[in-house]
């Protein structure tokens, strides 16, 4: 029911990116930081797009898509290089949450739809928190569920576009 079910197929598709990252000497943590940087670029683009040029929505979407791609690459790079660690996993999860926050905040600020943005950020953070709490009490973390991370961001982006279109009418 979620995009997470495609993870095995994507694993093969990201192999060239993992190879490239190894070749240029990127570390998994470096890839995570680069991914966050792209999320910030996307969030800023979404914030200024309504005032400067709606084509910036496309630039923001590309930056967010690359953020998602690199989010897959960092973990696979850690496994491929044998450098996975609890510290790296923590860094990855923290930076992922910051990425969620800046992208959603950028979308909400661009549309001046702060209540919707607050609801979306709350949903993203609570979903992550509940997964972490499940692990803390000895349960397995469920990354998919009814709506996975990629699905949530996709739905929020679709709502943002609908809102923008309605405002333009």
C-alpha positions in Angstrom: 0.0 0.0 0.0 3.0 2.3 0.4 5.9 3.3 -1.8 8.2 1.5 0.7 7.3 -1.8 -0.9 9.5 -0.8 -3.8 12.7 -0.5 -1.7 14.1 -3.9 -3.0 13.7 -2.8 -6.6 15.2 0.6 -5.9 18.3 -1.0 -4.2 19.6 -2.1 -7.6 18.8 1.2 -9.1 20.9 3.1 -6.6 23.9 0.8 -6.9 25.6 3.2 -9.5 25.1 6.1 -7.1 26.7 4.1 -4.3 29.6 3.2 -6.6 30.0 6.9 -7.6 29.9 8.0 -3.9 32.6 5.5 -3.0 34.7 6.5 -6.0 34.7 10.2 -5.1 35.4 9.5 -1.4 32.0 10.4 0.1 31.2 9.0 3.5 27.7 7.9 4.4 27.5 10.9 6.9 28.7 13.2 4.1 25.9 11.9 1.9 23.4 12.5 4.7 24.6 16.1 5.1 24.4 16.6 1.3 20.9 15.3 1.4 19.9 17.7 4.1 21.4 20.6 2.1 19.2 19.6 -0.9 16.2 19.6 1.3 17.0 23.1 2.5 17.4 24.2 -1.1 14.0 22.7 -1.9 12.4 24.3 1.2 13.8 27.7 0.2 12.6 27.3 -3.4 9.1 26.4 -2.2 9.1 29.4 0.1 10.0 31.9 -2.6 8.3 30.3 -5.6 4.9 32.1 -5.2 6.6 35.5 -5.0 9.4 35.1 -7.5 8.5 32.5 -10.1 6.4 29.4 -9.9 9.0 27.5 -11.9 10.9 27.4 -8.6 8.5 24.8 -7.5 10.0 22.5 -10.1 13.5 23.3 -8.8 12.3 22.6 -5.3 10.8 19.4 -6.4 14.0 18.3 -8.1 16.0 19.2 -4.9 13.6 17.2 -2.7 13.7 14.2 -5.1 17.5 14.3 -5.0 17.3 14.5 -1.2 15.1 11.4 -1.2 17.5 9.6 -3.5 20.5 10.5 -1.3 18.6 9.3 1.7 18.6 5.9 0.1 22.2 6.1 -0.9 23.6 7.0 2.5 22.5 3.8 4.2 23.4 1.6 1.3 26.8 3.3 1.1 27.3 2.5 4.9 26.5 -1.1 4.3 28.7 -1.4 1.2 31.7 0.1 2.9 31.2 -1.6 6.2 31.1 1.8 8.0 27.5 1.6 9.4 27.3 2.6 13.0 24.8 3.6 15.6 26.1 7.2 15.5 25.7 7.3 11.7 22.1 5.9 12.0 21.3 8.5 14.6 22.7 11.3 12.4 20.8 10.0 9.4 17.5 9.9 11.3 18.0 13.4 12.9 18.9 14.9 9.5 16.0 13.2 7.9 13.6 14.8 10.4 15.2 18.2 9.8 14.8 17.6 6.1 11.1 16.9 6.6 10.7 20.0 8.6 12.4 22.4 6.2 10.6 21.0 3.1 7.1 21.2 4.8 7.9 24.5 6.4 9.0 25.9 3.0 5.8 24.7 1.3 3.6 26.1 4.1 5.5 29.4 4.2 5.3 29.8 0.5 1.5 29.4 0.6 1.1 31.1 3.9 -0.8 28.0 5.1 0.8 27.8 8.5 -1.9 25.7 10.2 -1.6 23.1 7.4 2.2 23.2 7.7 2.0 22.8 11.5 -0.4 19.8 11.1 1.9 18.2 8.5 5.1 18.7 10.6 3.3 17.3 13.6 2.2 14.3 11.7 5.7 13.6 10.3 7.4 14.1 13.7 4.8 12.0 15.6 5.1 9.2 13.1 8.8 9.1 13.5 8.5 9.4 17.3 6.1 6.5 17.5 8.4 4.3 15.4 11.3 5.2 17.7 9.2 4.5 20.8 8.2 1.1 19.4 11.8 0.3 19.1 12.5 1.5 22.6 10.1 -1.0 24.0 11.5 -3.9 22.0 9.3 -3.9 19.0 10.4 -3.8 15.4 10.3 -0.5 13.5 7.7 -0.5 10.8 8.7 1.8 8.0 5.7 1.3 5.8 2.3 1.0 7.4 -0.7 2.6 5.8 1.3 5.6 4.5 5.1 5.6 4.5 7.4 8.6 4.5 7.6 9.0 0.7 3.8 8.7 0.5 3.3 11.4 3.2 5.5 13.9 1.5 3.9 13.1 -1.8 0.4 13.7 -0.4 1.4 16.9 1.2 3.0 18.2 -2.0 -0.2 17.3 -3.9 -2.3 19.2 -1.3 0.1 22.2 -1.7 -0.3 22.2 -5.4 -4.1 21.9 -5.1 -4.2 24.8 -2.7 -2.0 26.9 -5.0 -4.2 26.1 -8.0 -7.4 27.0 -6.0 -5.8 30.3 -4.9 -4.9 31.1 -8.5 -8.5 30.6 -9.7 
